Each structure stands twice: as structure tokens, then as C-alpha cells.
Amino acid sequence: MGIDPSVTSTGIEVLDEHAKRLYGAVVGYELEQTATEREKTERLIWVTSEIIRVAKKWEVTHVGLEGYSFGEKYGGEHMGEIGGQIKVQLFLACQIIPEVPPPKTARAKVFGKGMGGVSKTQVRAMLKMKSIHIKNLDRCDAYVLARYTRWLFLTGRLHNKG
């Protein structure tokens, strides 16, 4: 399973052991600027609950969770909050500790050396060239993370074996 986390648009992709896509979705939603802490907390709970539901339904055993993009100018605190919640809930509900690679690392492994710095739009185009058609950019990144995590598993390089 690959997860590209965001409170407004979390991409999820589930692959089988042969890298066939089993499931893909985007979860999350926008809130007004004046949203209360309760509304923000309810959104975090809903997003993580959806991830857990998918992980259990598809009997997921390994997860790639996109690491933080430290170069982002805004929203880092929200990314840390959602990423931490996903980690905790995956462990509590499924005993899974996700792999957390930087975005460039996963992209470089899936697309080849020198391709780690490609944009999300370029990721979608590169997947399309491989006959993998995913419209949503967050799901494209989630797919790359799922492929990367599968590679870690197949090569015995998983850091977090539970």
C-alpha cells in the first residue's frame, strides 16, 4: 500500500504481490479558514479511519508513506500531524510500521536514476507511458510509494518489518 498524505487529499493505492493495482482512492476534504480545532481533529480521524479500513479490507502487510517535503513553504505542521496520525493508527490497528522514504527516493527507484526530482505532473505522464492510468496526482505518488515499498520487500530491504 502506498499513501501520499494530506489532510485535504490523501492518495491511497493498494497493489497485490505482482504489482497489480487492486484499489485506489483519495480521502480528505477542505475546511474553511475559520474551522475549529474539533473540525480539524474530526477530519484527521476520518482520513486515518479510511486508511485503516482500506488496509484491513485488502489485508495490507507493508505500507509506504511519503516522507515530509522539507522544502515546502507552508503546511509542514499539517503534514507532520497527518503523517504522525497515520503511523500511530496503522500500528495500533494493523501492527504495521510504514516505510517513510523521501519522495525523491521512491521516484528515483521506480523511474530510474536521475528521475527523483520529477514533479507530480511528470509522475503521472511517466506512469501513463507505462500504461498505468491514474488521473489524480496524489494517487500517482501513492502508486509510486506502493511500488517502492514492494521493491523493498522483494529485495529484503524493508526497514520496518513490524
N, C-alpha and C positions, 0 to 999 in steps of 0.2 A: 504494500500500500504506500502511496506517495501522498503527501499533504503539503500544499502551499498555503501557509496560514495567513489569515487576515480576518479581522472582525467583520468586515463588510463583504468579503468574497473569498472564502477558503475553498481552494480547489482540492478535490479528492479523486484519486484514481486507484483502482484495485486491479492487479494483474494476477493471472494464475502462474503456476510454476514454469510455463512455457512462454511467458510474457504476453499472453493473450489478454486483452482488456476484458474484464468482467463487469466493471461498474465505474461510472464517473459521475460526479455531481459538483455543484458549487453551493456552499452554505454560507450564511451570513446575511446581514442587511444593514442598511444605513440607519442612522439615528439623527434626530435634529441636534443642532449645536447645543440646545438647552436641555438635552437628555439628562435625566437624573442618574445618580450612581446605581440606583436599583435597576433602571432600564439597561444600563451598560452591563451590569452584572448578569441580568437575565439573558442578554444577548450572548455573553461568554458561555453561560451554562447551556444555552440552546445549541451553539456551534459545537461545543465539546460533546454534548449528548448525541448529536448527529454523527460525529466521527466514531464514537463508541458503538452506536447502533450499527454502522456500516462494518466496522471491524469485527463485531460479533457475528453479524449475518453472513459475512464472507469468510469467517474463520481465519482472519489475518494473523500471521505469526511474526512478520517483520514490517517495520514502518520506517520510511524515510521522511523526515520532517525538515523542510527548508530552514536553514540557519538564518541568522539575522544578517541583514544587509546594513553594515555599519555606515555605509556612505549615504544612506537616506537622510534627508534633511529634517523631515517631520514624521511623527508617528512611531518612533522607536519604542516608546514606552508601551504603546498598544501592542506592538509586535511581541515584546517581551512578556506582556501579560497573557496574550493568547497562546504563545508558544509554551509558556510555563504551565498553563492550564491543560493544554493538550498532553504534555508529558505526564503530568500527575494523573490525569484521568485515564490515559492509556495504561499506565502502570496499575492503578487501583482496580480497574475493571477487567483488564486483559493480561496483566503481568508482562506488558511489552514496554521496553525502554527503546525509544526510537533512535535511529541513527540521525545525526543532525549535521549534514555536510553544508559548507558554504555553497550558495547557488552556482558559482563558477566551477567548483569541483565536480558536481554532478553533471553539469552540461558538458564539461571537457571529456568526461569518461564516456558519456553516451554519444557525443557527436565527434569526438576526436581531439587530439592535442591542438591547442590554439583556438579552440571554439568555446572556451569557458566564458568569455566576455560577451557573448551574443545576447541581444535583447529578447524580451518575451515574444515580441512580434516575429523576430527571426527564428526563435524556437518553433513557433507554430509553422512557419514556412518550411523549416528543415524536417519537421515531423511529416508534413504533407508530402514532401519529396520521398519519404519512406512509406507512403500510403497509409499514414496514420492521421486521420482527420478529426481534429478536436478544435472546435471554434473558440472556446473560452481560454484566454491566456493563462489564467490561474490553473486550470485543469491541465494545460500543456506542461507547465512547470511541475505539477503533481505527477504527471506521467513520467517525466524525466527522473524525478526522485524515486519513483517506484522501480524504474529500470536500473537506476544506480544501486538501489538497495538490493535488488535481485542479483546484480553483479557481485556485490559484497558477499552475499550469501553463497553464491556458486563458487566463489574463489576462496572461501573460508576467511574472509576479511571483516566479517561483522565485528564491530567493537562491543556492541551491546547484545549479548546473547540471552538476556533475561535473567 
